[in-house]
Amino acid sequence: MAIKLSKGQKIDLTKNNPLLNRVMIGLGWTAGQGLDLDTAAFLLRADGKVDSDEDFVFYGNANHHSEGVILNSDGSIDINLDKIPRHVEKISLTATIYDADNRRQNFSMIRGAFLKIFSL
């Protein structure tokens, strides 16, 4: 099943499949020369904020202490909803360009961006 998303669109992974509990999020793109993209996940409380720095999963903190969110070396993200702490209401995924301002880079230089969600 394919879902086409628009920039900033939100989806509830459990809405259409209440049995879904473990997924891998694959992010990909065709980047221009010299672009260095980083993916990350924010584990958010109901107020839209992280509880602590540990709830920010990125290259410097690739594994959430709960083992519910793991950032892989290829930029994909494994999410095990059964292991997500109770205080987490949402998981927000991001992709950023490293040092974009200094390098004069922006997302218009990215082609063919995609996000794939796989049930594990």
Backbone as ProteinMPNN parsed JSONL, in Angstrom:
{"seq_chain_A": "MAIKLSKGQKIDLTKNNPLLNRVMIGLGWTAGQGLDLDTAAFLLRADGKVDSDEDFVFYGNANHHSEGVILNSDGSIDINLDKIPRHVEKISLTATIYDADNRRQNFSMIRGAFLKIFSL", "coords_chain_A": {"N_chain_A": [[0.841, -1.173, 0.0], [0.668, 2.153, -0.879], [1.195, 5.465, 0.206], [0.831, 8.786, -0.537], [2.519, 11.591, 0.511], [2.404, 15.029, 1.48], [4.563, 17.883, 1.936], [5.206, 18.364, 5.328], [2.941, 16.981, 6.094], [1.054, 14.86, 8.294], [0.817, 11.536, 9.558], [-0.928, 8.833, 11.099], [0.432, 5.992, 12.151], [-0.718, 3.814, 13.421], [-3.413, 4.004, 13.005], [-4.608, 2.837, 10.684], [-3.798, 0.261, 11.023], [-4.037, -1.351, 13.718], [-2.527, -3.393, 14.821], [0.049, -2.969, 14.192], [3.268, -2.713, 15.33], [6.017, -2.625, 15.155], [8.231, -0.983, 13.134], [10.241, -0.052, 10.277], [11.618, 2.878, 9.182], [12.455, 4.09, 6.177], [14.429, 6.475, 4.684], [15.182, 8.363, 1.847], [16.984, 9.878, -0.911], [18.097, 11.823, -3.73], [20.942, 13.453, -3.717], [22.582, 16.574, -4.35], [25.994, 17.292, -5.301], [28.242, 17.246, -2.589], [26.355, 17.56, -0.594], [25.313, 16.887, 2.68], [23.236, 15.028, 4.376], [21.308, 14.602, 7.332], [19.373, 12.437, 9.335], [16.858, 12.329, 11.896], [15.087, 11.653, 14.985], [12.493, 12.765, 17.067], [11.197, 12.155, 20.174], [8.232, 12.881, 21.418], [6.363, 14.511, 24.023], [2.906, 14.988, 25.043], [2.633, 17.754, 24.902], [4.197, 18.433, 22.793], [6.929, 18.596, 23.163], [10.268, 17.392, 23.856], [11.048, 15.134, 26.515], [13.561, 14.978, 27.655], [17.051, 15.416, 26.724], [17.706, 12.852, 25.967], [15.558, 11.953, 24.539], [15.906, 12.698, 21.956], [16.923, 11.451, 19.037], [19.694, 10.996, 17.102], [22.664, 11.354, 14.998], [24.615, 11.606, 17.018], [23.477, 10.394, 19.174], [22.424, 7.647, 18.708], [20.794, 5.55, 19.557], [17.849, 5.237, 21.309], [17.363, 5.134, 24.823], [15.377, 3.348, 25.571], [15.37, 1.49, 23.608], [13.459, 1.695, 21.726], [13.624, 3.378, 19.545], [15.887, 3.479, 16.954], [18.569, 4.77, 15.215], [19.917, 3.972, 12.198], [23.057, 3.345, 10.478], [22.734, 3.93, 7.776], [20.91, 5.943, 7.727], [18.288, 5.166, 7.945], [15.511, 4.489, 10.154], [14.672, 2.542, 12.883], [11.732, 1.661, 14.531], [10.194, 0.57, 17.405], [7.212, 0.288, 18.588], [6.194, -0.932, 20.856], [8.168, -0.608, 22.728], [8.376, 2.048, 23.257], [8.481, 4.687, 25.611], [5.865, 5.472, 27.996], [5.336, 8.236, 28.296], [5.687, 9.332, 25.821], [3.999, 10.713, 23.165], [4.066, 11.266, 20.455], [6.141, 10.709, 17.57], [8.443, 12.472, 15.881], [9.917, 12.851, 12.752], [12.866, 13.991, 11.138], [14.805, 15.51, 8.511], [17.84, 17.014, 7.846], [20.126, 19.371, 6.38], [23.499, 19.265, 6.758], [25.312, 21.988, 7.992], [24.173, 23.821, 6.231], [23.664, 26.619, 5.751], [26.246, 27.875, 5.75], [27.401, 26.49, 3.65], [25.84, 27.235, 1.628], [23.566, 25.754, 0.828], [20.451, 24.104, 0.116], [17.159, 22.616, 0.365], [16.14, 22.565, -2.2], [18.038, 21.487, -3.759], [17.827, 18.828, -3.533], [16.638, 15.852, -4.925], [14.051, 13.565, -5.767], [13.198, 12.714, -3.19], [12.157, 10.436, -0.644], [10.129, 8.514, 1.612], [9.87, 5.515, 3.192], [7.87, 3.108, 4.786], [8.182, 0.236, 6.581], [6.775, -2.706, 7.802], [7.919, -4.657, 10.447]], "CA_chain_A": [[0.0, 0.0, 0.0], [1.451, 3.385, -0.969], [0.541, 6.702, 0.626], [1.574, 9.942, -1.009], [2.482, 12.643, 1.52], [2.849, 16.369, 1.129], [5.472, 18.468, 2.911], [4.597, 18.683, 6.613], [1.763, 16.163, 6.378], [1.19, 13.927, 9.4], [0.022, 10.316, 9.462], [-0.969, 7.977, 12.278], [0.773, 4.649, 11.681], [-1.554, 2.8, 14.055], [-4.816, 4.226, 12.662], [-5.075, 1.862, 9.701], [-3.341, -1.067, 11.391], [-3.813, -1.325, 15.162], [-1.595, -4.442, 15.223], [1.386, -2.533, 13.81], [4.011, -2.292, 16.51], [7.44, -2.456, 14.871], [8.406, -0.524, 11.764], [11.481, 0.586, 9.876], [11.375, 4.032, 8.339], [13.555, 4.301, 5.251], [14.429, 7.792, 4.06], [16.158, 8.396, 0.775], [16.973, 11.056, -1.765], [19.229, 12.032, -4.61], [21.495, 14.73, -3.266], [23.594, 17.2, -5.177], [27.365, 17.081, -4.835], [28.636, 17.934, -1.362], [25.279, 17.64, 0.389], [25.419, 15.923, 3.775], [21.947, 15.032, 5.051], [21.186, 13.853, 8.573], [18.02, 12.155, 9.789], [16.727, 12.313, 13.353], [13.741, 11.419, 15.518], [12.175, 13.408, 18.341], [10.136, 11.465, 20.909], [7.562, 14.047, 21.985], [5.255, 14.414, 24.977], [1.64, 15.532, 24.524], [2.787, 19.189, 24.652], [5.036, 18.614, 21.615], [8.321, 18.784, 23.56], [10.966, 16.208, 24.348], [11.148, 15.081, 27.969], [14.969, 15.259, 27.951], [17.917, 15.253, 25.552], [17.705, 11.438, 25.591], [14.439, 11.721, 23.627], [16.318, 13.193, 20.648], [17.763, 10.402, 18.453], [20.415, 11.556, 15.957], [23.971, 10.708, 14.818], [25.361, 11.631, 18.279], [22.712, 9.583, 20.128], [21.736, 6.843, 17.697], [19.878, 4.588, 20.163], [17.097, 5.699, 22.467], [17.621, 4.23, 25.954], [14.308, 2.341, 25.633], [15.542, 0.663, 22.42], [12.271, 1.868, 20.899], [13.996, 4.102, 18.327], [17.299, 3.286, 16.637], [19.013, 5.367, 13.954], [20.899, 3.112, 11.546], [24.138, 4.064, 9.803], [22.289, 4.367, 6.445], [19.909, 6.995, 7.88], [16.959, 4.619, 8.233], [15.175, 4.529, 11.58], [13.843, 1.439, 13.367], [10.847, 2.064, 15.623], [9.448, -0.502, 18.034], [6.218, 1.015, 19.381], [6.021, -1.607, 22.141], [9.217, -0.192, 23.661], [8.345, 3.504, 23.441], [7.999, 5.03, 26.949], [4.475, 5.949, 28.075], [5.221, 9.694, 28.201], [5.828, 9.734, 24.416], [2.73, 10.75, 22.428], [4.336, 11.363, 19.019], [7.526, 10.642, 17.124], [8.601, 13.357, 14.738], [11.126, 12.547, 11.984], [13.381, 15.136, 10.392], [16.027, 15.418, 7.711], [18.465, 18.333, 7.771], [21.375, 19.457, 5.63], [24.568, 19.696, 7.652], [25.997, 23.249, 7.709], [23.549, 24.3, 4.989], [23.836, 28.063, 5.533], [27.638, 28.166, 5.37], [27.684, 25.856, 2.361], [24.854, 27.773, 0.68], [22.795, 24.626, 0.317], [19.066, 24.055, 0.571], [16.458, 21.406, -0.064], [15.845, 22.568, -3.637], [19.107, 20.711, -4.383], [17.486, 17.427, -3.305], [15.687, 15.321, -5.896], [13.583, 12.213, -5.54], [13.112, 12.361, -1.77], [11.09, 9.499, -0.318], [10.048, 7.916, 2.94], [9.193, 4.214, 3.101], [7.603, 2.523, 6.093], [8.118, -1.213, 6.48], [6.412, -3.43, 9.016], [8.935, -5.685, 10.742]], "C_chain_A": [[0.887, 1.237, 0.0], [0.593, 4.57, -0.543], [1.411, 7.84, 0.14], [1.403, 11.07, 0.003], [2.936, 13.963, 0.932], [3.773, 16.872, 2.229], [4.708, 18.84, 4.184], [3.386, 17.851, 6.983], [2.059, 15.163, 7.488], [0.318, 12.712, 9.148], [0.122, 9.558, 10.778], [-0.731, 6.552, 11.805], [-0.146, 3.58, 12.258], [-3.016, 2.907, 13.644], [-5.366, 3.155, 11.718], [-4.679, 0.429, 10.043], [-3.034, -1.096, 12.886], [-2.845, -2.398, 15.645], [-0.144, -4.071, 14.903], [2.14, -2.074, 15.052], [5.495, -2.101, 16.252], [7.596, -2.116, 13.401], [9.838, -0.061, 11.532], [11.092, 1.712, 8.936], [12.611, 4.211, 7.471], [13.405, 5.65, 4.593], [15.49, 7.793, 2.981], [15.978, 9.62, -0.101], [18.145, 10.982, -2.727], [19.76, 13.409, -4.279], [22.489, 15.266, -4.282], [24.969, 16.986, -4.561], [27.644, 17.891, -3.571], [27.549, 18.074, -0.322], [25.439, 16.527, 1.416], [24.12, 16.009, 4.572], [21.97, 14.136, 6.284], [19.713, 13.636, 8.881], [18.017, 12.072, 11.303], [15.282, 12.021, 13.723], [13.623, 12.123, 16.861], [11.019, 12.637, 18.967], [9.457, 12.512, 21.774], [6.47, 13.687, 22.988], [4.005, 15.009, 24.314], [1.75, 17.022, 24.195], [3.721, 19.484, 23.476], [6.508, 18.835, 21.919], [8.939, 17.462, 23.976], [11.051, 16.295, 25.866], [12.559, 15.426, 28.419], [15.77, 15.092, 26.663], [17.951, 13.806, 25.071], [16.586, 11.104, 24.61], [14.67, 12.327, 22.244], [17.316, 12.172, 20.097], [18.359, 10.955, 17.161], [21.796, 10.906, 15.913], [24.795, 10.662, 16.102], [24.7, 10.832, 19.389], [21.817, 8.668, 19.299], [20.732, 5.847, 18.268], [19.174, 5.216, 21.356], [17.28, 4.68, 23.585], [16.569, 3.132, 26.083], [14.479, 1.258, 24.568], [14.32, 0.716, 21.509], [12.539, 2.595, 19.599], [15.502, 3.958, 18.139], [17.575, 3.895, 15.269], [20.13, 4.494, 13.39], [21.919, 3.939, 10.778], [23.748, 4.553, 8.404], [21.225, 5.456, 6.506], [18.508, 6.476, 8.1], [16.76, 4.573, 9.75], [14.279, 3.343, 11.897], [13.031, 1.942, 14.556], [10.083, 0.842, 16.114], [8.48, 0.158, 19.011], [5.974, 0.37, 20.741], [7.027, -1.146, 23.181], [9.227, 1.31, 23.936], [7.801, 3.813, 24.841], [6.598, 5.653, 26.92], [4.33, 7.463, 27.905], [5.291, 10.196, 26.749], [4.484, 9.59, 23.702], [2.936, 10.715, 20.917], [5.822, 11.162, 18.774], [7.609, 11.465, 15.848], [9.938, 13.054, 14.06], [11.555, 13.774, 11.2], [14.562, 14.725, 9.522], [16.558, 16.835, 7.594], [19.735, 18.248, 6.925], [22.43, 20.023, 6.57], [25.213, 20.979, 7.13], [25.473, 23.923, 6.431], [23.787, 25.786, 4.727], [25.245, 28.401, 5.06], [27.998, 27.604, 4.006], [26.761, 26.357, 1.254], [24.086, 26.656, -0.017], [21.379, 24.69, 0.868], [18.38, 22.841, -0.05], [16.029, 21.437, -1.527], [16.907, 21.782, -4.405], [18.871, 19.207, -4.235], [16.453, 17.01, -4.331], [15.26, 13.929, -5.444], [13.517, 11.791, -4.076], [11.946, 11.401, -1.528], [11.226, 9.018, 1.114], [9.268, 6.621, 2.782], [9.041, 3.66, 4.511], [7.38, 1.031, 5.891], [7.713, -1.797, 7.819], [7.426, -4.54, 9.224], [8.335, -6.816, 11.551]], "O_chain_A": [[1.788, 1.337, 0.833], [-0.584, 4.66, -0.89], [2.617, 7.847, 0.388], [0.279, 11.461, 0.319], [3.747, 14.006, 0.007], [3.762, 16.339, 3.339], [3.696, 19.538, 4.129], [2.853, 17.999, 8.083], [3.183, 14.676, 7.608], [-0.777, 12.824, 8.598], [1.132, 9.633, 11.479], [-1.583, 5.966, 11.137], [-0.333, 2.535, 11.634], [-3.792, 1.988, 13.907], [-6.459, 2.632, 11.932], [-5.17, -0.514, 9.422], [-1.887, -0.886, 13.281], [-2.38, -2.324, 16.783], [0.782, -4.78, 15.299], [1.704, -1.155, 15.745], [6.175, -1.468, 17.059], [7.151, -2.862, 12.528], [10.553, 0.28, 12.474], [10.318, 1.51, 8.0], [13.7, 4.457, 7.988], [12.364, 5.943, 4.004], [16.587, 7.274, 3.187], [14.958, 10.307, -0.041], [19.063, 10.181, -2.555], [19.1, 14.416, -4.534], [23.153, 14.503, -4.983], [25.079, 16.544, -3.418], [27.319, 19.076, -3.498], [27.788, 18.651, 0.739], [25.672, 15.371, 1.064], [23.922, 16.944, 5.348], [22.569, 13.06, 6.281], [18.897, 14.542, 8.71], [19.041, 11.782, 11.922], [14.376, 12.124, 12.897], [14.538, 12.081, 17.683], [9.968, 12.485, 18.343], [10.035, 12.981, 22.753], [5.754, 12.699, 22.827], [4.051, 15.47, 23.174], [1.047, 17.511, 23.31], [4.009, 20.646, 23.189], [7.267, 19.223, 21.03], [8.244, 16.535, 24.392], [11.117, 17.385, 26.435], [12.743, 16.086, 29.442], [15.231, 14.678, 25.637], [18.199, 13.556, 23.891], [16.651, 10.085, 23.921], [13.735, 12.453, 21.455], [18.422, 12.037, 20.621], [17.632, 11.335, 16.242], [22.077, 10.004, 16.701], [25.608, 9.753, 16.263], [25.306, 10.615, 20.439], [20.609, 8.884, 19.199], [19.89, 5.342, 17.524], [19.82, 5.672, 22.299], [17.346, 3.48, 23.318], [16.854, 2.08, 26.656], [13.81, 0.226, 24.618], [14.166, -0.122, 20.621], [11.775, 2.455, 18.643], [16.288, 4.269, 19.034], [16.902, 3.577, 14.289], [21.163, 4.303, 14.031], [21.67, 5.103, 10.463], [24.36, 5.49, 7.892], [20.69, 5.858, 5.473], [17.61, 7.258, 8.413], [17.72, 4.613, 10.52], [13.244, 3.154, 11.258], [13.569, 2.567, 15.47], [9.41, 0.165, 15.338], [8.863, 0.542, 20.116], [5.584, 1.058, 21.686], [6.781, -1.271, 24.381], [10.007, 1.785, 24.762], [6.769, 3.265, 25.228], [6.206, 6.28, 25.935], [3.3, 7.927, 27.416], [4.987, 11.358, 26.482], [3.909, 8.504, 23.641], [2.093, 10.202, 20.181], [6.651, 11.409, 19.649], [6.926, 11.182, 14.863], [10.974, 13.007, 14.724], [10.722, 14.507, 10.666], [15.223, 13.718, 9.776], [15.807, 17.758, 7.277], [20.333, 17.181, 6.781], [22.276, 21.119, 7.11], [25.612, 21.051, 5.967], [26.234, 24.512, 5.663], [24.081, 26.171, 3.595], [25.417, 29.128, 4.081], [28.812, 28.183, 3.288], [26.883, 25.958, 0.096], [23.969, 26.609, -1.241], [21.135, 25.25, 1.937], [18.955, 22.139, -0.882], [15.591, 20.412, -2.048], [16.705, 21.447, -5.572], [19.642, 18.404, -4.761], [15.493, 17.739, -4.579], [16.031, 13.208, -4.811], [13.758, 10.627, -3.758], [10.883, 11.538, -2.132], [12.287, 9.106, 1.731], [8.137, 6.626, 2.296], [9.962, 3.734, 5.324], [6.506, 0.615, 5.13], [8.256, -1.416, 8.857], [7.754, -5.276, 8.293], [9.035, -7.769, 11.893]]}, "name": "protein", "num_of_chains": 1, "seq": "MAIKLSKGQKIDLTKNNPLLNRVMIGLGWTAGQGLDLDTAAFLLRADGKVDSDEDFVFYGNANHHSEGVILNSDGSIDINLDKIPRHVEKISLTATIYDADNRRQNFSMIRGAFLKIFSL"}
